[in-house]
Amino acid sequence: MRVGDSDIDFLIDSEAARTAVNHPLQLPVADSLTVVGATGKGTKCPVYAPAECALGNRTLSHKLVYLPDCPTPLLGRDLLCRLGATLHFTQDEITLTLPPENAWIMTLATEPSAMQAPEWSQWEKQVFPLVWASGVPGKANRQTPVHIQLLPGKSPVRIKQYPIKREAREGLQETIDRFLECGVLRECQSAWNTPILPVRKPNGTYRLVQDLRAVNERVKTLHPLVPNPYTLLASIGGQYTHFSVLDLKDAFFTIPVDTQSQEIFSFEWEDNRRVKKQLCWTVLAQGFKNSPTLFGQALTRDLEEWDNEDRVLLLQYVDDLLIAAVGLIPCLKATVSLLNFVGLRGYRVAQSKAQIALPEVRYLGFYIRQGERQLSSERKEPTHLGSGKRRDGSTPRKKKSSCQGI
């Protein structure tokens, strides 16, 4: 399901009362609620302001709960009921459908096609091809390995691996082999062990998810330095006419973790020959609570050394970058320069998601163009930056939260 600008794999859970995500969204917190899990213990969790959720050909606005300790995002009864969804069970698959008037079969949202200014085809020749993501994660070559600090008195945790069906194990084998080959995973013998979960995608392949809740409980929480997205967007002045948006691919995997800390992220794996071994991540793991903060800090340090000779505006929100320039040519030049810089520093960019030197781009759930940012034309009338006026010159009534509802 697409939530704002991100494609997120959800596990359908008809036992879950609310739909939940396990990674922070670029949205303000609107409320909170107490969640009671399997242990019977209640935990107070934040509820985000309405997010734009798109699944198949259906789009609606919905409040999502933030559950950082949940191993995978959950599509719960609240959203299933709003959609009027029906689950159909056959011998080989489970299908989710809507009523005939809105009939569709749930499919994984595809990545948007690349969007570039017509002039980009000539400028792209100046870009080092290595910057484009190719399936092998990059390696940030100027960053020292990260050390993970445990809370005082905390010792290693060892949780037994859940049984994995043969089909799922075979589905994960290719991913495991690829990660071992490129050094993202390595074999180890560790006192730590947390289970992995194979999450089946709609296309039949499997995604590797590690349940790191027990690890997160034992590790010191870093103060998040991620900027408020609304404050960030407010820095885009009305003089900027052209924009580029770059999405760094497999961002967390580019940051190395020191050898001692790697074994904190160990898990048990049984290969197709039924041989059991322990593997651990050599890089920041998905699902580790400090990964967004550690990656964001590392990228910020690198970007401080970029030679911004055209004096364009560069915004960073974790792994999403935006260039704002006055004029097409400065935007093209800065985009080439930034692509080459991050490529040589070891980062990789998702070419299929790149928006380059355009008068309008989508960033952090907003459409950005000269002097304006808006959620969507059908849901919100654009407000001119700095003036607080609509296109017709009238001043909109003040609302309690004018930026809610990405």
LUMVO-731299 format. One record per residue (C-alpha): x, y negated, z; residue number from 0. Coordinates in pm, whole numbers, plus 50000, padded with zeros to 5 digits. Layout:
BEGIN
<atom u="X" v="Y" w="Z" num="NUM"/>
...
// end
This chain:
BEGIN
<atom u="50000" v="50000" w="50000" num="0"/>
<atom u="50125" v="49651" w="49921" num="1"/>
<atom u="50125" v="49425" w="50228" num="2"/>
<atom u="50209" v="49070" w="50130" num="3"/>
<atom u="50520" v="49109" w="49911" num="4"/>
<atom u="50623" v="49453" w="50040" num="5"/>
<atom u="50532" v="49805" w="49929" num="6"/>
<atom u="50486" v="50017" w="50243" num="7"/>
<atom u="50426" v="50392" w="50264" num="8"/>
<atom u="50142" v="50461" w="50510" num="9"/>
<atom u="50048" v="50792" w="50669" num="10"/>
<atom u="49669" v="50836" w="50661" num="11"/>
<atom u="49561" v="50903" w="51021" num="12"/>
<atom u="49186" v="50927" w="51075" num="13"/>
<atom u="49253" v="50967" w="51449" num="14"/>
<atom u="49416" v="50623" w="51467" num="15"/>
<atom u="49163" v="50350" w="51548" num="16"/>
<atom u="49377" v="50070" w="51401" num="17"/>
<atom u="49606" v="50039" w="51102" num="18"/>
<atom u="49963" v="49976" w="51218" num="19"/>
<atom u="50311" v="49893" w="51089" num="20"/>
<atom u="50642" v="49973" w="51260" num="21"/>
<atom u="50853" v="49691" w="51116" num="22"/>
<atom u="50801" v="49316" w="51169" num="23"/>
<atom u="50590" v="49133" w="50910" num="24"/>
<atom u="50648" v="48779" w="50791" num="25"/>
<atom u="50329" v="48666" w="50966" num="26"/>
<atom u="50234" v="48487" w="51286" num="27"/>
<atom u="50094" v="48689" w="51576" num="28"/>
<atom u="49722" v="48616" w="51614" num="29"/>
<atom u="49629" v="48840" w="51907" num="30"/>
<atom u="49732" v="49142" w="52112" num="31"/>
<atom u="49573" v="49467" w="52225" num="32"/>
<atom u="49651" v="49758" w="52453" num="33"/>
<atom u="49738" v="50077" w="52267" num="34"/>
<atom u="49703" v="50413" w="52443" num="35"/>
<atom u="49921" v="50684" w="52288" num="36"/>
<atom u="49953" v="51057" w="52338" num="37"/>
<atom u="50106" v="51010" w="52683" num="38"/>
<atom u="49796" v="50827" w="52807" num="39"/>
<atom u="50004" v="50520" w="52895" num="40"/>
<atom u="49881" v="50184" w="52769" num="41"/>
<atom u="50119" v="49947" w="52588" num="42"/>
<atom u="50041" v="49588" w="52493" num="43"/>
<atom u="50109" v="49536" w="52122" num="44"/>
<atom u="50089" v="49226" w="51899" num="45"/>
<atom u="49827" v="49193" w="51625" num="46"/>
<atom u="49929" v="48995" w="51317" num="47"/>
<atom u="49720" v="48730" w="51146" num="48"/>
<atom u="49529" v="48868" w="50843" num="49"/>
<atom u="49762" v="49011" w="50579" num="50"/>
<atom u="49684" v="49054" w="50210" num="51"/>
<atom u="49661" v="49432" w="50162" num="52"/>
<atom u="49647" v="49576" w="49809" num="53"/>
<atom u="49585" v="49942" w="49732" num="54"/>
<atom u="49512" v="50060" w="49380" num="55"/>
<atom u="49293" v="49786" w="49229" num="56"/>
<atom u="49150" v="49674" w="49562" num="57"/>
<atom u="49273" v="49375" w="49765" num="58"/>
<atom u="49146" v="49257" w="50102" num="59"/>
<atom u="49262" v="49064" w="50408" num="60"/>
<atom u="49317" v="49268" w="50724" num="61"/>
<atom u="49478" v="49237" w="51067" num="62"/>
<atom u="49757" v="49490" w="51128" num="63"/>
<atom u="49892" v="49604" w="51464" num="64"/>
<atom u="50270" v="49602" w="51522" num="65"/>
<atom u="50388" v="49931" w="51678" num="66"/>
<atom u="50771" v="49925" w="51671" num="67"/>
<atom u="50797" v="50271" w="51830" num="68"/>
<atom u="50572" v="50442" w="51575" num="69"/>
<atom u="50785" v="50663" w="51344" num="70"/>
<atom u="50582" v="50569" w="51035" num="71"/>
<atom u="50315" v="50311" w="50940" num="72"/>
<atom u="49960" v="50440" w="50994" num="73"/>
<atom u="49650" v="50382" w="50780" num="74"/>
<atom u="49379" v="50400" w="51046" num="75"/>
<atom u="49001" v="50423" w="51068" num="76"/>
<atom u="48950" v="50045" w="51074" num="77"/>
<atom u="49083" v="49993" w="50721" num="78"/>
<atom u="48951" v="50327" w="50592" num="79"/>
<atom u="48600" v="50226" w="50703" num="80"/>
<atom u="48625" v="49880" w="50545" num="81"/>
<atom u="48717" v="50049" w="50219" num="82"/>
<atom u="48435" v="50302" w="50250" num="83"/>
<atom u="48700" v="50567" w="50192" num="84"/>
<atom u="48639" v="50941" w="50164" num="85"/>
<atom u="48900" v="51213" w="50213" num="86"/>
<atom u="48876" v="51514" w="49979" num="87"/>
<atom u="49064" v="51833" w="50067" num="88"/>
<atom u="49171" v="52095" w="49812" num="89"/>
<atom u="49418" v="52380" w="49831" num="90"/>
<atom u="49701" v="52171" w="49688" num="91"/>
<atom u="49637" v="51811" w="49790" num="92"/>
<atom u="49439" v="51556" w="49984" num="93"/>
<atom u="49283" v="51271" w="49785" num="94"/>
<atom u="49143" v="50945" w="49915" num="95"/>
<atom u="48864" v="50785" w="49710" num="96"/>
<atom u="48624" v="50490" w="49731" num="97"/>
<atom u="48254" v="50476" w="49637" num="98"/>
<atom u="48174" v="50483" w="49260" num="99"/>
<atom u="48128" v="50107" w="49232" num="100"/>
<atom u="48487" v="50062" w="49351" num="101"/>
<atom u="48621" v="50402" w="49252" num="102"/>
<atom u="48996" v="50452" w="49245" num="103"/>
<atom u="49250" v="50714" w="49342" num="104"/>
<atom u="49513" v="50606" w="49592" num="105"/>
<atom u="49848" v="50562" w="49419" num="106"/>
<atom u="50181" v="50416" w="49520" num="107"/>
<atom u="50203" v="50051" w="49415" num="108"/>
<atom u="50459" v="50014" w="49140" num="109"/>
<atom u="50733" v="49756" w="49150" num="110"/>
<atom u="50648" v="49443" w="48953" num="111"/>
<atom u="50820" v="49395" w="48620" num="112"/>
<atom u="51119" v="49166" w="48617" num="113"/>
<atom u="51032" v="48804" w="48548" num="114"/>
<atom u="51288" v="48565" w="48404" num="115"/>
<atom u="51305" v="48241" w="48214" num="116"/>
<atom u="51345" v="48299" w="47837" num="117"/>
<atom u="51694" v="48149" w="47856" num="118"/>
<atom u="51806" v="48414" w="48104" num="119"/>
<atom u="51891" v="48670" w="47835" num="120"/>
<atom u="52196" v="48461" w="47739" num="121"/>
<atom u="52300" v="48373" w="48093" num="122"/>
<atom u="52270" v="48732" w="48214" num="123"/>
<atom u="52579" v="48821" w="48010" num="124"/>
<atom u="52783" v="48635" w="48273" num="125"/>
<atom u="52656" v="48859" w="48555" num="126"/>
<atom u="52871" v="49149" w="48674" num="127"/>
<atom u="52657" v="49462" w="48609" num="128"/>
<atom u="52767" v="49617" w="48939" num="129"/>
<atom u="52532" v="49386" w="49130" num="130"/>
<atom u="52222" v="49564" w="49001" num="131"/>
<atom u="52105" v="49853" w="49221" num="132"/>
<atom u="52161" v="50193" w="49059" num="133"/>
<atom u="52056" v="50445" w="49324" num="134"/>
<atom u="52386" v="50438" w="49514" num="135"/>
<atom u="52373" v="50192" w="49809" num="136"/>
<atom u="52631" v="49916" w="49814" num="137"/>
<atom u="52886" v="49857" w="50091" num="138"/>
<atom u="52941" v="49513" w="50240" num="139"/>
<atom u="53319" v="49499" w="50208" num="140"/>
<atom u="53388" v="49198" w="50432" num="141"/>
<atom u="53192" v="49320" w="50734" num="142"/>
<atom u="53352" v="49500" w="51027" num="143"/>
<atom u="53172" v="49814" w="51150" num="144"/>
<atom u="52894" v="49740" w="51398" num="145"/>
<atom u="52921" v="49869" w="51755" num="146"/>
<atom u="52594" v="49974" w="51917" num="147"/>
<atom u="52576" v="49883" w="52286" num="148"/>
<atom u="52378" v="50110" w="52519" num="149"/>
<atom u="52183" v="49984" w="52818" num="150"/>
<atom u="52363" v="50036" w="53152" num="151"/>
<atom u="52320" v="50386" w="53290" num="152"/>
<atom u="52169" v="50529" w="52972" num="153"/>
<atom u="52296" v="50867" w="52854" num="154"/>
<atom u="52255" v="51052" w="52522" num="155"/>
<atom u="51912" v="51190" w="52442" num="156"/>
<atom u="51861" v="51522" w="52269" num="157"/>
<atom u="51518" v="51597" w="52121" num="158"/>
<atom u="51458" v="51921" w="51936" num="159"/>
<atom u="51382" v="51900" w="51566" num="160"/>
<atom u="51021" v="51969" w="51470" num="161"/>
<atom u="50964" v="52257" w="51226" num="162"/>
<atom u="50967" v="52136" w="50864" num="163"/>
<atom u="50778" v="52325" w="50595" num="164"/>
<atom u="50984" v="52473" w="50316" num="165"/>
<atom u="50830" v="52248" w="50049" num="166"/>
<atom u="50913" v="51935" w="50248" num="167"/>
<atom u="51264" v="52059" w="50327" num="168"/>
<atom u="51330" v="52124" w="49960" num="169"/>
<atom u="51189" v="51781" w="49879" num="170"/>
<atom u="51433" v="51612" w="50118" num="171"/>
<atom u="51737" v="51814" w="50005" num="172"/>
<atom u="51809" v="51592" w="49704" num="173"/>
<atom u="51797" v="51279" w="49921" num="174"/>
<atom u="52022" v="51435" w="50186" num="175"/>
<atom u="52273" v="51551" w="49923" num="176"/>
<atom u="52282" v="51206" w="49762" num="177"/>
<atom u="52336" v="51031" w="50096" num="178"/>
<atom u="52615" v="51275" w="50188" num="179"/>
<atom u="52783" v="51222" w="49852" num="180"/>
<atom u="52787" v="50845" w="49880" num="181"/>
<atom u="52890" v="50845" w="50248" num="182"/>
<atom u="52569" v="50711" w="50399" num="183"/>
<atom u="52543" v="51037" w="50597" num="184"/>
<atom u="52817" v="51264" w="50735" num="185"/>
<atom u="52834" v="51590" w="50927" num="186"/>
<atom u="52894" v="51566" w="51300" num="187"/>
<atom u="52869" v="51739" w="51637" num="188"/>
<atom u="52691" v="51501" w="51870" num="189"/>
<atom u="52527" v="51500" w="52212" num="190"/>
<atom u="52256" v="51284" w="52054" num="191"/>
<atom u="51973" v="51426" w="51845" num="192"/>
<atom u="51638" v="51283" w="51737" num="193"/>
<atom u="51395" v="51446" w="51494" num="194"/>
<atom u="51330" v="51360" w="51131" num="195"/>
<atom u="50990" v="51352" w="50962" num="196"/>
<atom u="50932" v="51420" w="50592" num="197"/>
<atom u="50670" v="51175" w="50465" num="198"/>
<atom u="50512" v="51278" w="50137" num="199"/>
<atom u="50464" v="51004" w="49880" num="200"/>
<atom u="50164" v="51000" w="49644" num="201"/>
<atom u="50394" v="51103" w="49356" num="202"/>
<atom u="50481" v="51427" w="49536" num="203"/>
<atom u="50834" v="51335" w="49647" num="204"/>
<atom u="50936" v="51300" w="50011" num="205"/>
<atom u="51078" v="51012" w="50211" num="206"/>
<atom u="51314" v="51073" w="50503" num="207"/>
<atom u="51196" v="50911" w="50827" num="208"/>
<atom u="51382" v="50948" w="51156" num="209"/>
<atom u="51201" v="50907" w="51486" num="210"/>
<atom u="51437" v="50670" w="51668" num="211"/>
<atom u="51204" v="50569" w="51950" num="212"/>
<atom u="51416" v="50742" w="52214" num="213"/>
<atom u="51732" v="50578" w="52077" num="214"/>
<atom u="51569" v="50234" w="52073" num="215"/>
<atom u="51476" v="50275" w="52440" num="216"/>
<atom u="51842" v="50330" w="52532" num="217"/>
<atom u="52001" v="50053" w="52326" num="218"/>
<atom u="52036" v="49688" w="52421" num="219"/>
<atom u="51792" v="49469" w="52229" num="220"/>
<atom u="51955" v="49186" w="52036" num="221"/>
<atom u="51784" v="48849" w="52030" num="222"/>
<atom u="51629" v="48824" w="51683" num="223"/>
<atom u="51763" v="48531" w="51483" num="224"/>
<atom u="51516" v="48570" w="51196" num="225"/>
<atom u="51375" v="48225" w="51111" num="226"/>
<atom u="51006" v="48148" w="51120" num="227"/>
<atom u="50892" v="48185" w="50756" num="228"/>
<atom u="50673" v="47874" w="50772" num="229"/>
<atom u="50959" v="47662" w="50904" num="230"/>
<atom u="51179" v="47809" w="50631" num="231"/>
<atom u="50932" v="47727" w="50353" num="232"/>
<atom u="50882" v="47376" w="50488" num="233"/>
<atom u="51243" v="47299" w="50393" num="234"/>
<atom u="51157" v="47326" w="50021" num="235"/>
<atom u="51124" v="46963" w="49916" num="236"/>
<atom u="50908" v="46834" w="49634" num="237"/>
<atom u="51209" v="46757" w="49412" num="238"/>
<atom u="51277" v="47123" w="49328" num="239"/>
<atom u="51144" v="47236" w="48989" num="240"/>
<atom u="51290" v="47584" w="48929" num="241"/>
<atom u="51331" v="47884" w="49154" num="242"/>
<atom u="51494" v="48228" w="49167" num="243"/>
<atom u="51409" v="48508" w="49410" num="244"/>
<atom u="51646" v="48801" w="49471" num="245"/>
<atom u="51566" v="49111" w="49678" num="246"/>
<atom u="51865" v="49302" w="49814" num="247"/>
<atom u="51819" v="49678" w="49769" num="248"/>
<atom u="51882" v="49929" w="50053" num="249"/>
<atom u="52003" v="49635" w="50257" num="250"/>
<atom u="52061" v="49810" w="50592" num="251"/>
<atom u="52270" v="50080" w="50424" num="252"/>
<atom u="52530" v="49821" w="50319" num="253"/>
<atom u="52639" v="49751" w="50680" num="254"/>
<atom u="52881" v="50007" w="50834" num="255"/>
<atom u="52854" v="50135" w="51191" num="256"/>
<atom u="53168" v="50224" w="51389" num="257"/>
<atom u="53253" v="50593" w="51429" num="258"/>
<atom u="53165" v="50607" w="51798" num="259"/>
<atom u="52822" v="50453" w="51743" num="260"/>
<atom u="52735" v="50661" w="51436" num="261"/>
<atom u="52659" v="50971" w="51641" num="262"/>
<atom u="52380" v="50787" w="51823" num="263"/>
<atom u="52179" v="50834" w="51502" num="264"/>
<atom u="52228" v="51211" w="51471" num="265"/>
<atom u="51967" v="51460" w="51356" num="266"/>
<atom u="51951" v="51830" w="51279" num="267"/>
<atom u="51922" v="51947" w="50919" num="268"/>
<atom u="51858" v="52295" w="50783" num="269"/>
<atom u="51953" v="52321" w="50415" num="270"/>
<atom u="51808" v="52545" w="50146" num="271"/>
<atom u="52047" v="52825" w="50249" num="272"/>
<atom u="51899" v="52809" w="50601" num="273"/>
<atom u="52229" v="52675" w="50736" num="274"/>
<atom u="52177" v="52436" w="51027" num="275"/>
<atom u="52406" v="52139" w="51084" num="276"/>
<atom u="52403" v="51799" w="51247" num="277"/>
<atom u="52419" v="51485" w="51035" num="278"/>
<atom u="52447" v="51120" w="51136" num="279"/>
<atom u="52420" v="50783" w="50965" num="280"/>
<atom u="52741" v="50590" w="50898" num="281"/>
<atom u="52541" v="50273" w="50832" num="282"/>
<atom u="52252" v="50085" w="50994" num="283"/>
<atom u="51960" v="50326" w="51015" num="284"/>
<atom u="51606" v="50257" w="50903" num="285"/>
<atom u="51385" v="50247" w="51213" num="286"/>
<atom u="51663" v="50121" w="51441" num="287"/>
<atom u="51522" v="49816" w="51619" num="288"/>
<atom u="51834" v="49600" w="51576" num="289"/>
<atom u="51894" v="49674" w="51205" num="290"/>
<atom u="51710" v="49363" w="51072" num="291"/>
<atom u="51897" v="49132" w="51311" num="292"/>
<atom u="52240" v="49288" w="51251" num="293"/>
<atom u="52196" v="49286" w="50875" num="294"/>
<atom u="52064" v="48930" w="50869" num="295"/>
<atom u="52363" v="48807" w="51070" num="296"/>
<atom u="52609" v="48988" w="50842" num="297"/>
<atom u="52456" v="48850" w="50524" num="298"/>
<atom u="52444" v="48500" w="50669" num="299"/>
<atom u="52818" v="48516" w="50743" num="300"/>
<atom u="52888" v="48616" w="50384" num="301"/>
<atom u="52658" v="48354" w="50232" num="302"/>
<atom u="52834" v="48079" w="50427" num="303"/>
<atom u="53135" v="48140" w="50200" num="304"/>
<atom u="52941" v="48112" w="49874" num="305"/>
<atom u="53058" v="47815" w="49665" num="306"/>
<atom u="52731" v="47630" w="49609" num="307"/>
<atom u="52878" v="47390" w="49356" num="308"/>
<atom u="52541" v="47289" w="49211" num="309"/>
<atom u="52412" v="47200" w="49558" num="310"/>
<atom u="52095" v="47402" w="49522" num="311"/>
<atom u="51882" v="47501" w="49820" num="312"/>
<atom u="51943" v="47860" w="49933" num="313"/>
<atom u="51699" v="48025" w="50174" num="314"/>
<atom u="51752" v="48363" w="50339" num="315"/>
<atom u="51489" v="48571" w="50517" num="316"/>
<atom u="51663" v="48898" w="50617" num="317"/>
<atom u="51729" v="49051" w="50271" num="318"/>
<atom u="51514" v="48816" w="50060" num="319"/>
<atom u="51691" v="48519" w="49897" num="320"/>
<atom u="51545" v="48213" w="49727" num="321"/>
<atom u="51725" v="47952" w="49518" num="322"/>
<atom u="51551" v="47618" w="49463" num="323"/>
<atom u="51706" v="47380" w="49209" num="324"/>
<atom u="51633" v="47051" w="49038" num="325"/>
<atom u="51623" v="47155" w="48672" num="326"/>
<atom u="51645" v="47478" w="48474" num="327"/>
<atom u="52020" v="47477" w="48401" num="328"/>
<atom u="52132" v="47424" w="48763" num="329"/>
<atom u="51899" v="47709" w="48864" num="330"/>
<atom u="52043" v="47943" w="48600" num="331"/>
<atom u="52402" v="47853" w="48694" num="332"/>
<atom u="52341" v="47900" w="49065" num="333"/>
<atom u="52164" v="48233" w="49007" num="334"/>
<atom u="52457" v="48370" w="48806" num="335"/>
<atom u="52700" v="48245" w="49070" num="336"/>
<atom u="52504" v="48394" w="49361" num="337"/>
<atom u="52450" v="48730" w="49187" num="338"/>
<atom u="52822" v="48762" w="49118" num="339"/>
<atom u="52908" v="48657" w="49473" num="340"/>
<atom u="52681" v="48906" w="49650" num="341"/>
<atom u="52778" v="49179" w="49403" num="342"/>
<atom u="53148" v="49133" w="49474" num="343"/>
<atom u="53074" v="49133" w="49847" num="344"/>
<atom u="52919" v="49478" w="49808" num="345"/>
<atom u="52547" v="49403" w="49809" num="346"/>
<atom u="52306" v="49526" w="49542" num="347"/>
<atom u="52002" v="49350" w="49395" num="348"/>
<atom u="51678" v="49514" w="49279" num="349"/>
<atom u="51672" v="49410" w="48913" num="350"/>
<atom u="51307" v="49511" w="48870" num="351"/>
<atom u="51201" v="49261" w="49138" num="352"/>
<atom u="51421" v="48968" w="49034" num="353"/>
<atom u="51240" v="48642" w="48956" num="354"/>
<atom u="51486" v="48415" w="48781" num="355"/>
<atom u="51479" v="48042" w="48699" num="356"/>
<atom u="51101" v="48011" w="48693" num="357"/>
<atom u="50876" v="47713" w="48769" num="358"/>
<atom u="50670" v="47942" w="48995" num="359"/>
<atom u="50780" v="48241" w="49204" num="360"/>
<atom u="50639" v="48453" w="49484" num="361"/>
<atom u="50837" v="48449" w="49809" num="362"/>
<atom u="50739" v="48564" w="50158" num="363"/>
<atom u="50379" v="48607" w="50044" num="364"/>
<atom u="50349" v="48256" w="49902" num="365"/>
<atom u="50347" v="48124" w="49548" num="366"/>
<atom u="50612" v="47851" w="49533" num="367"/>
<atom u="50623" v="47578" w="49268" num="368"/>
<atom u="50726" v="47213" w="49259" num="369"/>
<atom u="50575" v="47036" w="49557" num="370"/>
<atom u="50339" v="47321" w="49639" num="371"/>
<atom u="50310" v="47653" w="49817" num="372"/>
<atom u="49992" v="47857" w="49831" num="373"/>
<atom u="49869" v="48200" w="49933" num="374"/>
<atom u="49670" v="48269" w="49617" num="375"/>
<atom u="49450" v="48062" w="49387" num="376"/>
<atom u="49132" v="48251" w="49479" num="377"/>
<atom u="49188" v="48242" w="49854" num="378"/>
<atom u="49348" v="47908" w="49933" num="379"/>
<atom u="49369" v="47568" w="49768" num="380"/>
<atom u="49732" v="47454" w="49737" num="381"/>
<atom u="49863" v="47182" w="49961" num="382"/>
<atom u="50128" v="46941" w="49829" num="383"/>
<atom u="50442" v="46966" w="50037" num="384"/>
<atom u="50517" v="46655" w="50234" num="385"/>
<atom u="50191" v="46480" w="50144" num="386"/>
<atom u="49929" v="46706" w="50301" num="387"/>
<atom u="49702" v="46633" w="50003" num="388"/>
<atom u="49523" v="46846" w="49748" num="389"/>
<atom u="49578" v="46813" w="49376" num="390"/>
<atom u="49281" v="46578" w="49345" num="391"/>
<atom u="49435" v="46347" w="49606" num="392"/>
<atom u="49190" v="46426" w="49886" num="393"/>
<atom u="49315" v="46521" w="50229" num="394"/>
<atom u="49199" v="46859" w="50358" num="395"/>
<atom u="49055" v="46893" w="50705" num="396"/>
<atom u="49307" v="47011" w="50960" num="397"/>
<atom u="49271" v="47373" w="51060" num="398"/>
<atom u="49403" v="47553" w="51362" num="399"/>
<atom u="49639" v="47760" w="51148" num="400"/>
<atom u="49664" v="47657" w="50785" num="401"/>
<atom u="49931" v="47913" w="50696" num="402"/>
<atom u="49762" v="48231" w="50816" num="403"/>
<atom u="49659" v="48510" w="50585" num="404"/>
<atom u="49955" v="48607" w="50368" num="405"/>
// end
